[in-house]
Amino acid sequence: MPQRRNRLDRRPFDGALFKARHLIENFFCKLKKFKRIAMRSDKTDRSFAAMIYLTAAIINSR
């Protein structure tokens, strides 16, 4: 995250990495809007992974 301008000990900031991280966080937010994913109602890991792939395809197609 970018730091305050008045900080004395400034650390390096990678804007491209911050932008990529922001996109990933937004994607997870969109993914959690699907009730079945947010509640983890699938019984097996395999069906949960399949549901994630399906919802990712739906989000990507919008």
mmJSON file of the N, C-alpha and C atoms, coordinates in Angstrom:
{"data_MODEL":{"atom_site":{
"group_PDB":["ATOM","ATOM","ATOM","ATOM","ATOM","ATOM","ATOM","ATOM","ATOM","ATOM","ATOM","ATOM","ATOM","ATOM","ATOM","ATOM","ATOM","ATOM","ATOM","ATOM","ATOM","ATOM","ATOM","ATOM","ATOM","ATOM","ATOM","ATOM","ATOM","ATOM","ATOM","ATOM","ATOM","ATOM","ATOM","ATOM","ATOM","ATOM","ATOM","ATOM","ATOM","ATOM","ATOM","ATOM","ATOM","ATOM","ATOM","ATOM","ATOM","ATOM","ATOM","ATOM","ATOM","ATOM","ATOM","ATOM","ATOM","ATOM","ATOM","ATOM","ATOM","ATOM","ATOM","ATOM","ATOM","ATOM","ATOM","ATOM","ATOM","ATOM","ATOM","ATOM","ATOM","ATOM","ATOM","ATOM","ATOM","ATOM","ATOM","ATOM","ATOM","ATOM","ATOM","ATOM","ATOM","ATOM","ATOM","ATOM","ATOM","ATOM","ATOM","ATOM","ATOM","ATOM","ATOM","ATOM","ATOM","ATOM","ATOM","ATOM","ATOM","ATOM","ATOM","ATOM","ATOM","ATOM","ATOM","ATOM","ATOM","ATOM","ATOM","ATOM","ATOM","ATOM","ATOM","ATOM","ATOM","ATOM","ATOM","ATOM","ATOM","ATOM","ATOM","ATOM","ATOM","ATOM","ATOM","ATOM","ATOM","ATOM","ATOM","ATOM","ATOM","ATOM","ATOM","ATOM","ATOM","ATOM","ATOM","ATOM","ATOM","ATOM","ATOM","ATOM","ATOM","ATOM","ATOM","ATOM","ATOM","ATOM","ATOM","ATOM","ATOM","ATOM","ATOM","ATOM","ATOM","ATOM","ATOM","ATOM","ATOM","ATOM","ATOM","ATOM","ATOM","ATOM","ATOM","ATOM","ATOM","ATOM","ATOM","ATOM","ATOM","ATOM","ATOM","ATOM","ATOM","ATOM","ATOM","ATOM","ATOM","ATOM","ATOM","ATOM","ATOM","ATOM"],
"id":[1,2,3,4,5,6,7,8,9,10,11,12,13,14,15,16,17,18,19,20,21,22,23,24,25,26,27,28,29,30,31,32,33,34,35,36,37,38,39,40,41,42,43,44,45,46,47,48,49,50,51,52,53,54,55,56,57,58,59,60,61,62,63,64,65,66,67,68,69,70,71,72,73,74,75,76,77,78,79,80,81,82,83,84,85,86,87,88,89,90,91,92,93,94,95,96,97,98,99,100,101,102,103,104,105,106,107,108,109,110,111,112,113,114,115,116,117,118,119,120,121,122,123,124,125,126,127,128,129,130,131,132,133,134,135,136,137,138,139,140,141,142,143,144,145,146,147,148,149,150,151,152,153,154,155,156,157,158,159,160,161,162,163,164,165,166,167,168,169,170,171,172,173,174,175,176,177,178,179,180,181,182,183,184,185,186],
"type_symbol":["N","C","C","N","C","C","N","C","C","N","C","C","N","C","C","N","C","C","N","C","C","N","C","C","N","C","C","N","C","C","N","C","C","N","C","C","N","C","C","N","C","C","N","C","C","N","C","C","N","C","C","N","C","C","N","C","C","N","C","C","N","C","C","N","C","C","N","C","C","N","C","C","N","C","C","N","C","C","N","C","C","N","C","C","N","C","C","N","C","C","N","C","C","N","C","C","N","C","C","N","C","C","N","C","C","N","C","C","N","C","C","N","C","C","N","C","C","N","C","C","N","C","C","N","C","C","N","C","C","N","C","C","N","C","C","N","C","C","N","C","C","N","C","C","N","C","C","N","C","C","N","C","C","N","C","C","N","C","C","N","C","C","N","C","C","N","C","C","N","C","C","N","C","C","N","C","C","N","C","C","N","C","C","N","C","C"],
"label_atom_id":["N","CA","C","N","CA","C","N","CA","C","N","CA","C","N","CA","C","N","CA","C","N","CA","C","N","CA","C","N","CA","C","N","CA","C","N","CA","C","N","CA","C","N","CA","C","N","CA","C","N","CA","C","N","CA","C","N","CA","C","N","CA","C","N","CA","C","N","CA","C","N","CA","C","N","CA","C","N","CA","C","N","CA","C","N","CA","C","N","CA","C","N","CA","C","N","CA","C","N","CA","C","N","CA","C","N","CA","C","N","CA","C","N","CA","C","N","CA","C","N","CA","C","N","CA","C","N","CA","C","N","CA","C","N","CA","C","N","CA","C","N","CA","C","N","CA","C","N","CA","C","N","CA","C","N","CA","C","N","CA","C","N","CA","C","N","CA","C","N","CA","C","N","CA","C","N","CA","C","N","CA","C","N","CA","C","N","CA","C","N","CA","C","N","CA","C","N","CA","C","N","CA","C","N","CA","C","N","CA","C","N","CA","C","N","CA","C"],
"label_alt_id":[null,null,null,null,null,null,null,null,null,null,null,null,null,null,null,null,null,null,null,null,null,null,null,null,null,null,null,null,null,null,null,null,null,null,null,null,null,null,null,null,null,null,null,null,null,null,null,null,null,null,null,null,null,null,null,null,null,null,null,null,null,null,null,null,null,null,null,null,null,null,null,null,null,null,null,null,null,null,null,null,null,null,null,null,null,null,null,null,null,null,null,null,null,null,null,null,null,null,null,null,null,null,null,null,null,null,null,null,null,null,null,null,null,null,null,null,null,null,null,null,null,null,null,null,null,null,null,null,null,null,null,null,null,null,null,null,null,null,null,null,null,null,null,null,null,null,null,null,null,null,null,null,null,null,null,null,null,null,null,null,null,null,null,null,null,null,null,null,null,null,null,null,null,null,null,null,null,null,null,null,null,null,null,null,null,null],
"label_comp_id":["MET","MET","MET","PRO","PRO","PRO","GLN","GLN","GLN","ARG","ARG","ARG","ARG","ARG","ARG","ASN","ASN","ASN","ARG","ARG","ARG","LEU","LEU","LEU","ASP","ASP","ASP","ARG","ARG","ARG","ARG","ARG","ARG","PRO","PRO","PRO","PHE","PHE","PHE","ASP","ASP","ASP","GLY","GLY","GLY","ALA","ALA","ALA","LEU","LEU","LEU","PHE","PHE","PHE","LYS","LYS","LYS","ALA","ALA","ALA","ARG","ARG","ARG","HIS","HIS","HIS","LEU","LEU","LEU","ILE","ILE","ILE","GLU","GLU","GLU","ASN","ASN","ASN","PHE","PHE","PHE","PHE","PHE","PHE","CYS","CYS","CYS","LYS","LYS","LYS","LEU","LEU","LEU","LYS","LYS","LYS","LYS","LYS","LYS","PHE","PHE","PHE","LYS","LYS","LYS","ARG","ARG","ARG","ILE","ILE","ILE","ALA","ALA","ALA","MET","MET","MET","ARG","ARG","ARG","SER","SER","SER","ASP","ASP","ASP","LYS","LYS","LYS","THR","THR","THR","ASP","ASP","ASP","ARG","ARG","ARG","SER","SER","SER","PHE","PHE","PHE","ALA","ALA","ALA","ALA","ALA","ALA","MET","MET","MET","ILE","ILE","ILE","TYR","TYR","TYR","LEU","LEU","LEU","THR","THR","THR","ALA","ALA","ALA","ALA","ALA","ALA","ILE","ILE","ILE","ILE","ILE","ILE","ASN","ASN","ASN","SER","SER","SER","ARG","ARG","ARG"],
"label_asym_id":["A","A","A","A","A","A","A","A","A","A","A","A","A","A","A","A","A","A","A","A","A","A","A","A","A","A","A","A","A","A","A","A","A","A","A","A","A","A","A","A","A","A","A","A","A","A","A","A","A","A","A","A","A","A","A","A","A","A","A","A","A","A","A","A","A","A","A","A","A","A","A","A","A","A","A","A","A","A","A","A","A","A","A","A","A","A","A","A","A","A","A","A","A","A","A","A","A","A","A","A","A","A","A","A","A","A","A","A","A","A","A","A","A","A","A","A","A","A","A","A","A","A","A","A","A","A","A","A","A","A","A","A","A","A","A","A","A","A","A","A","A","A","A","A","A","A","A","A","A","A","A","A","A","A","A","A","A","A","A","A","A","A","A","A","A","A","A","A","A","A","A","A","A","A","A","A","A","A","A","A","A","A","A","A","A","A"],
"label_entity_id":["1","1","1","1","1","1","1","1","1","1","1","1","1","1","1","1","1","1","1","1","1","1","1","1","1","1","1","1","1","1","1","1","1","1","1","1","1","1","1","1","1","1","1","1","1","1","1","1","1","1","1","1","1","1","1","1","1","1","1","1","1","1","1","1","1","1","1","1","1","1","1","1","1","1","1","1","1","1","1","1","1","1","1","1","1","1","1","1","1","1","1","1","1","1","1","1","1","1","1","1","1","1","1","1","1","1","1","1","1","1","1","1","1","1","1","1","1","1","1","1","1","1","1","1","1","1","1","1","1","1","1","1","1","1","1","1","1","1","1","1","1","1","1","1","1","1","1","1","1","1","1","1","1","1","1","1","1","1","1","1","1","1","1","1","1","1","1","1","1","1","1","1","1","1","1","1","1","1","1","1","1","1","1","1","1","1"],
"label_seq_id":[1,1,1,2,2,2,3,3,3,4,4,4,5,5,5,6,6,6,7,7,7,8,8,8,9,9,9,10,10,10,11,11,11,12,12,12,13,13,13,14,14,14,15,15,15,16,16,16,17,17,17,18,18,18,19,19,19,20,20,20,21,21,21,22,22,22,23,23,23,24,24,24,25,25,25,26,26,26,27,27,27,28,28,28,29,29,29,30,30,30,31,31,31,32,32,32,33,33,33,34,34,34,35,35,35,36,36,36,37,37,37,38,38,38,39,39,39,40,40,40,41,41,41,42,42,42,43,43,43,44,44,44,45,45,45,46,46,46,47,47,47,48,48,48,49,49,49,50,50,50,51,51,51,52,52,52,53,53,53,54,54,54,55,55,55,56,56,56,57,57,57,58,58,58,59,59,59,60,60,60,61,61,61,62,62,62],
"pdbx_PDB_ins_code":[null,null,null,null,null,null,null,null,null,null,null,null,null,null,null,null,null,null,null,null,null,null,null,null,null,null,null,null,null,null,null,null,null,null,null,null,null,null,null,null,null,null,null,null,null,null,null,null,null,null,null,null,null,null,null,null,null,null,null,null,null,null,null,null,null,null,null,null,null,null,null,null,null,null,null,null,null,null,null,null,null,null,null,null,null,null,null,null,null,null,null,null,null,null,null,null,null,null,null,null,null,null,null,null,null,null,null,null,null,null,null,null,null,null,null,null,null,null,null,null,null,null,null,null,null,null,null,null,null,null,null,null,null,null,null,null,null,null,null,null,null,null,null,null,null,null,null,null,null,null,null,null,null,null,null,null,null,null,null,null,null,null,null,null,null,null,null,null,null,null,null,null,null,null,null,null,null,null,null,null,null,null,null,null,null,null],
"Cartn_x":[0.837,0.0,0.88,0.425,1.205,1.262,2.366,2.545,2.169,2.086,1.795,2.984,2.696,3.762,4.681,4.177,4.993,5.79,5.836,6.603,8.095,8.856,10.285,11.059,10.764,11.464,10.605,10.776,9.945,10.449,9.532,9.853,9.493,10.17,9.841,8.426,7.777,6.396,6.334,5.818,5.683,4.238,4.008,2.653,2.011,2.799,2.258,1.801,2.58,2.2,0.947,0.842,-0.333,-1.579,-1.448,-2.578,-3.045,-2.086,-2.436,-3.122,-2.613,-3.211,-4.635,-4.853,-6.189,-7.174,-6.74,-7.599,-7.97,-7.013,-7.274,-8.252,-8.073,-8.994,-10.404,-10.526,-11.844,-12.489,-11.691,-12.227,-12.772,-12.034,-12.516,-13.79,-13.894,-15.118,-16.306,-16.102,-17.163,-17.504,-16.481,-16.685,-17.525,-17.318,-18.042,-19.483,-19.874,-21.269,-22.166,-21.577,-22.333,-22.507,-23.742,-24.051,-23.415,-23.429,-22.907,-21.399,-20.697,-19.258,-19.002,-19.741,-19.511,-19.809,-20.837,-21.217,-20.491,-19.776,-19.051,-19.973,-21.076,-22.084,-21.812,-20.76,-20.446,-19.802,-20.11,-19.625,-18.191,-17.794,-16.447,-15.596,-14.286,-13.363,-13.473,-13.728,-13.815,-15.011,-16.154,-17.331,-17.202,-16.509,-16.271,-15.364,-14.315,-13.409,-14.142,-14.997,-15.768,-16.697,-17.27,-18.153,-17.366,-16.168,-15.324,-15.001,-14.655,-14.378,-15.604,-16.754,-17.994,-18.301,-18.196,-18.497,-17.45,-16.183,-15.155,-15.462,-15.963,-16.346,-17.512,-18.453,-19.599,-19.148,-18.27,-17.764,-16.974,-16.181,-15.343,-16.189,-17.34,-18.181,-19.0,-19.1,-19.903,-19.223],
"Cartn_y":[-1.179,0.0,1.24,2.283,3.509,4.087,4.73,5.277,6.753,7.268,8.691,9.512,10.687,11.533,12.078,12.195,12.78,11.741,10.509,9.479,9.74,9.655,9.947,8.82,7.585,6.424,5.829,6.318,5.857,4.521,3.61,2.3,2.292,1.449,1.411,0.873,1.388,1.032,0.573,-0.631,-1.177,-1.007,-0.061,0.243,-0.888,-1.584,-2.678,-3.832,-4.138,-5.204,-4.834,-3.588,-3.112,-3.202,-2.862,-2.931,-4.372,-5.299,-6.714,-7.255,-6.869,-7.315,-6.794,-5.569,-4.977,-5.73,-6.107,-6.868,-8.226,-8.884,-10.185,-10.05,-9.03,-8.823,-8.519,-7.752,-7.471,-8.734,-9.616,-10.864,-11.735,-11.835,-12.628,-12.036,-10.716,-10.074,-10.457,-10.457,-10.854,-12.331,-13.147,-14.582,-14.874,-14.11,-14.339,-13.861,-13.169,-12.76,-13.95,-15.038,-16.252,-16.989,-17.206,-17.753,-19.119,-19.963,-21.316,-21.313,-20.346,-20.235,-19.635,-18.586,-17.898,-18.801,-19.645,-20.508,-21.845,-22.153,-23.425,-24.612,-24.635,-25.661,-26.98,-27.046,-28.306,-29.283,-30.549,-31.55,-31.99,-32.004,-32.48,-31.34,-31.496,-30.506,-30.429,-31.563,-31.623,-30.827,-30.966,-30.22,-28.733,-28.395,-26.992,-26.346,-27.062,-26.542,-26.378,-27.324,-27.222,-26.01,-25.737,-24.575,-23.274,-23.249,-22.061,-21.829,-22.896,-22.765,-22.261,-22.778,-22.368,-20.898,-20.47,-19.065,-18.139,-18.585,-17.764,-17.584,-18.63,-18.521,-17.571,-17.605,-16.692,-15.246,-15.016,-13.663,-13.177,-14.05,-13.674,-13.383,-14.024,-13.82,-12.551,-11.944,-10.722,-9.531],
"Cartn_z":[0.0,0.0,0.0,-0.648,-0.627,0.788,1.079,2.41,2.436,3.627,3.776,3.289,2.801,2.269,3.345,4.563,5.618,6.414,5.948,6.643,6.438,7.517,7.437,6.768,7.152,6.595,5.481,4.26,3.134,2.62,2.408,1.853,0.381,-0.407,-1.84,-2.069,-3.104,-3.423,-4.868,-5.097,-6.437,-6.895,-7.773,-8.232,-9.016,-9.847,-10.652,-9.757,-8.733,-7.807,-7.029,-6.625,-5.907,-6.786,-8.069,-9.004,-9.203,-9.354,-9.521,-8.27,-7.117,-5.86,-5.715,-6.125,-6.058,-6.966,-8.164,-9.067,-8.472,-7.846,-7.236,-6.079,-5.248,-4.133,-4.624,-5.693,-6.267,-6.814,-7.424,-7.949,-6.827,-5.701,-4.58,-3.99,-4.001,-3.518,-4.408,-5.723,-6.65,-6.482,-6.23,-6.065,-4.824,-3.763,-2.511,-2.569,-3.62,-3.768,-4.096,-4.575,-4.833,-3.513,-3.123,-1.805,-1.58,-2.587,-2.428,-2.167,-2.736,-2.498,-1.114,-0.773,0.501,1.689,1.574,2.697,2.689,1.612,1.468,1.736,1.015,1.267,0.543,-0.261,-0.944,0.029,-0.148,0.805,0.517,-0.731,-1.046,-1.611,-1.492,-2.035,-3.55,-4.15,-5.612,-6.137,-5.489,-5.94,-5.622,-4.515,-4.181,-5.222,-5.633,-6.658,-7.987,-8.317,-9.553,-9.521,-8.376,-8.242,-8.366,-7.845,-7.996,-9.464,-10.195,-11.623,-12.384,-12.019,-12.688,-12.43,-11.185,-10.87,-11.472,-11.54,-12.177,-13.665,-14.3,-15.71,-15.895,-14.973,-15.041,-14.859,-13.887,-13.649,-14.855,-15.425,-16.576,-17.818,-17.934,-19.123,-19.061,-17.892,-17.751,-18.336],
"occupancy":[1.0,1.0,1.0,1.0,1.0,1.0,1.0,1.0,1.0,1.0,1.0,1.0,1.0,1.0,1.0,1.0,1.0,1.0,1.0,1.0,1.0,1.0,1.0,1.0,1.0,1.0,1.0,1.0,1.0,1.0,1.0,1.0,1.0,1.0,1.0,1.0,1.0,1.0,1.0,1.0,1.0,1.0,1.0,1.0,1.0,1.0,1.0,1.0,1.0,1.0,1.0,1.0,1.0,1.0,1.0,1.0,1.0,1.0,1.0,1.0,1.0,1.0,1.0,1.0,1.0,1.0,1.0,1.0,1.0,1.0,1.0,1.0,1.0,1.0,1.0,1.0,1.0,1.0,1.0,1.0,1.0,1.0,1.0,1.0,1.0,1.0,1.0,1.0,1.0,1.0,1.0,1.0,1.0,1.0,1.0,1.0,1.0,1.0,1.0,1.0,1.0,1.0,1.0,1.0,1.0,1.0,1.0,1.0,1.0,1.0,1.0,1.0,1.0,1.0,1.0,1.0,1.0,1.0,1.0,1.0,1.0,1.0,1.0,1.0,1.0,1.0,1.0,1.0,1.0,1.0,1.0,1.0,1.0,1.0,1.0,1.0,1.0,1.0,1.0,1.0,1.0,1.0,1.0,1.0,1.0,1.0,1.0,1.0,1.0,1.0,1.0,1.0,1.0,1.0,1.0,1.0,1.0,1.0,1.0,1.0,1.0,1.0,1.0,1.0,1.0,1.0,1.0,1.0,1.0,1.0,1.0,1.0,1.0,1.0,1.0,1.0,1.0,1.0,1.0,1.0,1.0,1.0,1.0,1.0,1.0,1.0],
"B_iso_or_equiv":[0.0,0.0,0.0,0.0,0.0,0.0,0.0,0.0,0.0,0.0,0.0,0.0,0.0,0.0,0.0,0.0,0.0,0.0,0.0,0.0,0.0,0.0,0.0,0.0,0.0,0.0,0.0,0.0,0.0,0.0,0.0,0.0,0.0,0.0,0.0,0.0,0.0,0.0,0.0,0.0,0.0,0.0,0.0,0.0,0.0,0.0,0.0,0.0,0.0,0.0,0.0,0.0,0.0,0.0,0.0,0.0,0.0,0.0,0.0,0.0,0.0,0.0,0.0,0.0,0.0,0.0,0.0,0.0,0.0,0.0,0.0,0.0,0.0,0.0,0.0,0.0,0.0,0.0,0.0,0.0,0.0,0.0,0.0,0.0,0.0,0.0,0.0,0.0,0.0,0.0,0.0,0.0,0.0,0.0,0.0,0.0,0.0,0.0,0.0,0.0,0.0,0.0,0.0,0.0,0.0,0.0,0.0,0.0,0.0,0.0,0.0,0.0,0.0,0.0,0.0,0.0,0.0,0.0,0.0,0.0,0.0,0.0,0.0,0.0,0.0,0.0,0.0,0.0,0.0,0.0,0.0,0.0,0.0,0.0,0.0,0.0,0.0,0.0,0.0,0.0,0.0,0.0,0.0,0.0,0.0,0.0,0.0,0.0,0.0,0.0,0.0,0.0,0.0,0.0,0.0,0.0,0.0,0.0,0.0,0.0,0.0,0.0,0.0,0.0,0.0,0.0,0.0,0.0,0.0,0.0,0.0,0.0,0.0,0.0,0.0,0.0,0.0,0.0,0.0,0.0,0.0,0.0,0.0,0.0,0.0,0.0],
"pdbx_formal_charge":[null,null,null,null,null,null,null,null,null,null,null,null,null,null,null,null,null,null,null,null,null,null,null,null,null,null,null,null,null,null,null,null,null,null,null,null,null,null,null,null,null,null,null,null,null,null,null,null,null,null,null,null,null,null,null,null,null,null,null,null,null,null,null,null,null,null,null,null,null,null,null,null,null,null,null,null,null,null,null,null,null,null,null,null,null,null,null,null,null,null,null,null,null,null,null,null,null,null,null,null,null,null,null,null,null,null,null,null,null,null,null,null,null,null,null,null,null,null,null,null,null,null,null,null,null,null,null,null,null,null,null,null,null,null,null,null,null,null,null,null,null,null,null,null,null,null,null,null,null,null,null,null,null,null,null,null,null,null,null,null,null,null,null,null,null,null,null,null,null,null,null,null,null,null,null,null,null,null,null,null,null,null,null,null,null,null],
"auth_seq_id":[1,1,1,2,2,2,3,3,3,4,4,4,5,5,5,6,6,6,7,7,7,8,8,8,9,9,9,10,10,10,11,11,11,12,12,12,13,13,13,14,14,14,15,15,15,16,16,16,17,17,17,18,18,18,19,19,19,20,20,20,21,21,21,22,22,22,23,23,23,24,24,24,25,25,25,26,26,26,27,27,27,28,28,28,29,29,29,30,30,30,31,31,31,32,32,32,33,33,33,34,34,34,35,35,35,36,36,36,37,37,37,38,38,38,39,39,39,40,40,40,41,41,41,42,42,42,43,43,43,44,44,44,45,45,45,46,46,46,47,47,47,48,48,48,49,49,49,50,50,50,51,51,51,52,52,52,53,53,53,54,54,54,55,55,55,56,56,56,57,57,57,58,58,58,59,59,59,60,60,60,61,61,61,62,62,62],
"auth_comp_id":["MET","MET","MET","PRO","PRO","PRO","GLN","GLN","GLN","ARG","ARG","ARG","ARG","ARG","ARG","ASN","ASN","ASN","ARG","ARG","ARG","LEU","LEU","LEU","ASP","ASP","ASP","ARG","ARG","ARG","ARG","ARG","ARG","PRO","PRO","PRO","PHE","PHE","PHE","ASP","ASP","ASP","GLY","GLY","GLY","ALA","ALA","ALA","LEU","LEU","LEU","PHE","PHE","PHE","LYS","LYS","LYS","ALA","ALA","ALA","ARG","ARG","ARG","HIS","HIS","HIS","LEU","LEU","LEU","ILE","ILE","ILE","GLU","GLU","GLU","ASN","ASN","ASN","PHE","PHE","PHE","PHE","PHE","PHE","CYS","CYS","CYS","LYS","LYS","LYS","LEU","LEU","LEU","LYS","LYS","LYS","LYS","LYS","LYS","PHE","PHE","PHE","LYS","LYS","LYS","ARG","ARG","ARG","ILE","ILE","ILE","ALA","ALA","ALA","MET","MET","MET","ARG","ARG","ARG","SER","SER","SER","ASP","ASP","ASP","LYS","LYS","LYS","THR","THR","THR","ASP","ASP","ASP","ARG","ARG","ARG","SER","SER","SER","PHE","PHE","PHE","ALA","ALA","ALA","ALA","ALA","ALA","MET","MET","MET","ILE","ILE","ILE","TYR","TYR","TYR","LEU","LEU","LEU","THR","THR","THR","ALA","ALA","ALA","ALA","ALA","ALA","ILE","ILE","ILE","ILE","ILE","ILE","ASN","ASN","ASN","SER","SER","SER","ARG","ARG","ARG"],
"auth_asym_id":["A","A","A","A","A","A","A","A","A","A","A","A","A","A","A","A","A","A","A","A","A","A","A","A","A","A","A","A","A","A","A","A","A","A","A","A","A","A","A","A","A","A","A","A","A","A","A","A","A","A","A","A","A","A","A","A","A","A","A","A","A","A","A","A","A","A","A","A","A","A","A","A","A","A","A","A","A","A","A","A","A","A","A","A","A","A","A","A","A","A","A","A","A","A","A","A","A","A","A","A","A","A","A","A","A","A","A","A","A","A","A","A","A","A","A","A","A","A","A","A","A","A","A","A","A","A","A","A","A","A","A","A","A","A","A","A","A","A","A","A","A","A","A","A","A","A","A","A","A","A","A","A","A","A","A","A","A","A","A","A","A","A","A","A","A","A","A","A","A","A","A","A","A","A","A","A","A","A","A","A","A","A","A","A","A","A"],
"auth_atom_id":["N","CA","C","N","CA","C","N","CA","C","N","CA","C","N","CA","C","N","CA","C","N","CA","C","N","CA","C","N","CA","C","N","CA","C","N","CA","C","N","CA","C","N","CA","C","N","CA","C","N","CA","C","N","CA","C","N","CA","C","N","CA","C","N","CA","C","N","CA","C","N","CA","C","N","CA","C","N","CA","C","N","CA","C","N","CA","C","N","CA","C","N","CA","C","N","CA","C","N","CA","C","N","CA","C","N","CA","C","N","CA","C","N","CA","C","N","CA","C","N","CA","C","N","CA","C","N","CA","C","N","CA","C","N","CA","C","N","CA","C","N","CA","C","N","CA","C","N","CA","C","N","CA","C","N","CA","C","N","CA","C","N","CA","C","N","CA","C","N","CA","C","N","CA","C","N","CA","C","N","CA","C","N","CA","C","N","CA","C","N","CA","C","N","CA","C","N","CA","C","N","CA","C","N","CA","C","N","CA","C","N","CA","C","N","CA","C"],
"pdbx_PDB_model_num":[1,1,1,1,1,1,1,1,1,1,1,1,1,1,1,1,1,1,1,1,1,1,1,1,1,1,1,1,1,1,1,1,1,1,1,1,1,1,1,1,1,1,1,1,1,1,1,1,1,1,1,1,1,1,1,1,1,1,1,1,1,1,1,1,1,1,1,1,1,1,1,1,1,1,1,1,1,1,1,1,1,1,1,1,1,1,1,1,1,1,1,1,1,1,1,1,1,1,1,1,1,1,1,1,1,1,1,1,1,1,1,1,1,1,1,1,1,1,1,1,1,1,1,1,1,1,1,1,1,1,1,1,1,1,1,1,1,1,1,1,1,1,1,1,1,1,1,1,1,1,1,1,1,1,1,1,1,1,1,1,1,1,1,1,1,1,1,1,1,1,1,1,1,1,1,1,1,1,1,1,1,1,1,1,1,1]
}}}
